[in-house]
Amino acid sequence: MPTDNLEVFKKVIFHLPRLKFTTVLMFSLALVYSSTTFYLAHTLLIDSLKPMSIFLFGLLFYLLPGIISPEFKTSFLPEYPRRWGYFLSLVNQFIFFIFSGLALASTSFAFGWQIIWFGLITLYVNNFFVLTLSVGPNYIRRISMLSLVQPVMILIGFHFVLGQFLQISWIAYAINFLVILGAGLVLLLSVYFTEYLVGSNVTNISILNLAAGLLQNEQDSLDLGRSVRPDVQTLQIKNRSGVKN
């Protein structure tokens, strides 16, 4: 029988909300987030915004990135469940909502602009680490690209809704986008370096593969290399009369 701590681990890790519940919650929160974002943008930044912008905020900042990003993950990462992708997008929606609120409430445009980019980098890092721990290092190059989908879509929506009114130059976009790519390169190198250090000390062991196996409920990883049902060995003893016991 499995030990108690493994049973607790399974209950904590593998009980994510169902896809239908996550999708309904995503649509509901997108309306709340977009309404709040519109109020802050209209009150603190641009007076000429119309109430119709609420739907643009919800569609371009939250719904489209939140739906397309997990579909890309499921399509290009065969071992990644769709339910996990939508839950990750739901978490990323909340993260971006917090950063956008902080940016709109900032005292200067330059400071708010940096907060927006810091939020996009946070989304990228969050996607990268969660995907790497979920499927292991075998798809690390795909993960580095797929992690960009949601931040880039939000950035495109930002330029379409707000950036053109604020007259932000393409050079400003390009410089900050290079920062995201630089963060991706650092993460990629850190993963390879970690795997190299572990592999140089312990053969045939990958920390990321072990973590991915735990999250995917693979029995070999849950048993940590030991059989849950060990082999039963029998012992036969023959006495002087030739009778076996």
C-alpha positions in Angstrom: 0.0 0.0 0.0 1.2 3.6 -0.7 2.4 5.6 2.3 0.2 8.3 3.8 2.4 11.2 2.6 2.1 10.0 -1.0 -1.7 9.9 -0.7 -1.7 13.5 0.7 0.6 14.5 -2.2 -1.8 13.1 -4.8 -4.8 14.9 -3.2 -3.0 18.2 -3.1 -1.4 18.1 -6.6 -3.9 16.3 -8.9 -7.2 17.9 -7.8 -7.4 20.9 -10.1 -10.8 22.3 -11.1 -12.6 20.8 -14.0 -12.1 22.4 -17.4 -15.8 23.6 -17.6 -15.5 25.3 -14.2 -12.2 26.9 -15.1 -13.6 28.2 -18.4 -16.7 29.7 -16.8 -14.6 31.3 -14.1 -12.2 32.7 -16.7 -15.1 34.4 -18.6 -16.6 35.8 -15.4 -13.4 37.1 -14.1 -12.5 38.6 -17.5 -15.6 40.8 -17.2 -14.6 41.9 -13.6 -11.0 42.5 -14.6 -11.9 44.5 -17.8 -14.4 46.7 -16.0 -11.9 47.5 -13.3 -9.2 48.2 -15.8 -11.5 50.5 -17.8 -12.4 52.4 -14.7 -8.8 53.0 -13.7 -7.7 53.8 -17.3 -10.7 56.2 -17.8 -10.2 57.9 -14.4 -6.5 58.1 -14.2 -5.1 58.0 -17.7 -7.3 58.6 -20.8 -10.6 60.5 -20.4 -11.7 59.9 -24.0 -12.1 56.1 -23.5 -15.6 54.9 -24.3 -17.5 52.2 -22.3 -17.2 49.9 -25.3 -13.5 49.6 -24.3 -14.6 47.3 -21.5 -15.3 44.6 -24.1 -12.0 45.3 -25.9 -10.1 45.1 -22.6 -11.8 41.8 -21.7 -11.3 40.3 -25.2 -7.7 41.5 -25.9 -6.2 41.4 -22.4 -7.9 38.4 -20.8 -10.1 36.1 -23.0 -8.2 35.7 -26.3 -4.7 35.3 -24.6 -6.3 33.1 -21.9 -7.9 30.7 -24.5 -5.4 30.7 -27.3 -2.4 30.2 -25.1 -3.6 26.8 -23.5 -4.7 25.5 -26.9 -1.2 26.1 -28.2 0.3 24.4 -25.2 -2.0 21.4 -25.7 -1.2 21.2 -29.4 2.6 21.4 -29.2 3.1 19.6 -25.9 1.5 16.2 -26.3 1.8 15.3 -22.6 0.3 18.5 -21.3 -3.4 18.3 -20.4 -5.8 21.0 -21.6 -7.2 21.4 -18.1 -3.8 22.3 -16.8 -3.3 24.9 -19.5 -6.6 26.7 -18.8 -5.9 26.7 -15.1 -2.4 28.2 -15.8 -4.0 30.9 -18.0 -6.5 31.7 -15.3 -3.7 32.3 -12.8 -1.9 34.4 -15.3 -5.0 36.5 -15.9 -5.0 37.4 -12.2 -1.3 38.2 -12.2 -1.6 40.6 -15.2 -4.7 42.2 -13.6 -2.7 43.0 -10.5 0.2 44.5 -12.5 -2.1 46.5 -14.8 -3.8 48.0 -11.8 -0.5 49.0 -10.3 0.6 50.5 -13.6 -2.5 52.5 -14.0 -2.3 53.8 -10.4 1.3 54.8 -10.7 2.3 58.4 -10.4 4.3 58.6 -13.7 4.0 57.2 -17.2 7.6 55.9 -17.2 7.1 54.0 -13.9 3.8 52.5 -15.1 5.3 51.5 -18.4 8.0 49.6 -16.5 5.4 47.9 -14.3 3.6 46.6 -17.4 6.7 45.1 -18.8 7.6 43.6 -15.4 4.2 42.0 -15.4 4.7 40.5 -18.9 8.1 39.1 -17.9 6.5 37.6 -14.8 3.9 35.9 -17.0 6.7 34.5 -19.2 8.7 33.2 -16.2 5.6 31.7 -14.7 4.7 29.9 -17.9 8.3 28.7 -18.4 8.7 27.2 -14.9 5.2 25.6 -14.7 5.5 24.0 -18.2 9.1 22.8 -17.5 8.0 21.2 -14.2 4.9 19.7 -15.9 6.4 18.0 -18.9 10.1 17.9 -18.1 13.1 19.1 -20.1 12.4 17.1 -23.3 10.4 20.0 -24.8 12.4 22.8 -23.4 12.8 24.7 -26.7 9.1 24.5 -27.4 8.4 25.6 -23.9 10.6 28.7 -24.3 8.5 29.7 -27.3 5.1 28.7 -26.0 5.7 30.7 -22.9 5.7 33.9 -25.1 2.2 33.4 -26.5 0.1 34.9 -23.7 2.5 37.9 -23.0 2.8 38.7 -26.7 -0.9 38.6 -27.3 -1.5 40.9 -24.3 1.2 43.3 -25.6 -0.6 43.4 -29.0 -3.9 44.1 -27.3 -2.3 46.8 -25.2 -1.0 48.6 -28.2 -4.3 48.3 -30.0 -6.4 49.7 -27.1 -4.0 52.0 -25.2 -0.6 52.2 -26.9 -1.7 54.1 -29.9 -3.4 56.7 -27.7 -0.2 57.1 -25.7 1.9 57.3 -28.8 4.4 54.7 -27.7 7.1 54.1 -30.3 8.0 50.8 -31.8 11.6 51.3 -30.5 10.3 51.3 -26.9 8.4 48.0 -27.6 11.5 46.4 -29.2 13.9 47.3 -26.4 11.6 45.9 -23.7 10.8 42.9 -25.8 14.5 42.1 -26.0 14.5 42.1 -22.2 11.8 39.3 -22.2 13.9 37.3 -24.7 17.0 37.8 -22.5 15.0 36.5 -19.5 14.1 33.5 -21.6 17.7 32.8 -22.5 18.7 33.0 -18.9 16.0 30.6 -17.9 17.0 28.2 -20.7 20.6 28.2 -19.7 19.8 27.7 -16.0 17.7 24.6 -16.8 20.5 23.1 -18.8 23.0 24.0 -16.1 20.9 22.4 -13.4 20.5 19.2 -15.4 24.2 19.1 -16.0 25.1 19.5 -12.3 22.6 16.8 -11.3 23.7 14.5 -14.1 27.4 14.9 -13.2 26.8 13.7 -9.7 24.1 11.1 -10.1 23.7 9.1 -13.3 20.3 8.5 -14.9 18.6 11.0 -12.7 16.8 14.1 -13.9 15.2 16.4 -11.4 12.8 17.9 -14.0 11.8 14.5 -15.3 11.1 13.4 -11.7 9.0 16.5 -11.1 7.1 16.0 -14.3 6.4 12.4 -13.4 5.0 13.5 -10.0 2.7 16.0 -11.6 1.5 13.6 -14.2 0.8 10.9 -11.6 3.3 8.4 -13.0 3.6 5.5 -10.6 7.4 5.3 -11.0 7.9 8.8 -9.8 5.3 8.6 -7.0 7.1 5.5 -5.7 10.4 7.4 -5.9 12.0 4.4 -7.5 10.6 1.9 -5.1 7.9 -0.6 -5.7 4.6 0.0 -3.8 4.0 -3.7 -3.7 7.4 -5.3 -3.0 8.1 -8.8 -4.2 7.3 -11.5 -1.7 10.0 -14.0 -1.1 9.4 -17.5 0.3 11.9 -19.6 2.3 11.9 -23.4 2.3 13.7 -25.4 4.9 14.2 -29.2 4.6 14.7 -31.1 7.9 16.5 -34.4 8.4 13.4 -36.4 7.5 13.2 -34.6 4.1 10.0 -32.7 5.0 9.8 -29.2 3.7 8.5 -26.4 6.0 
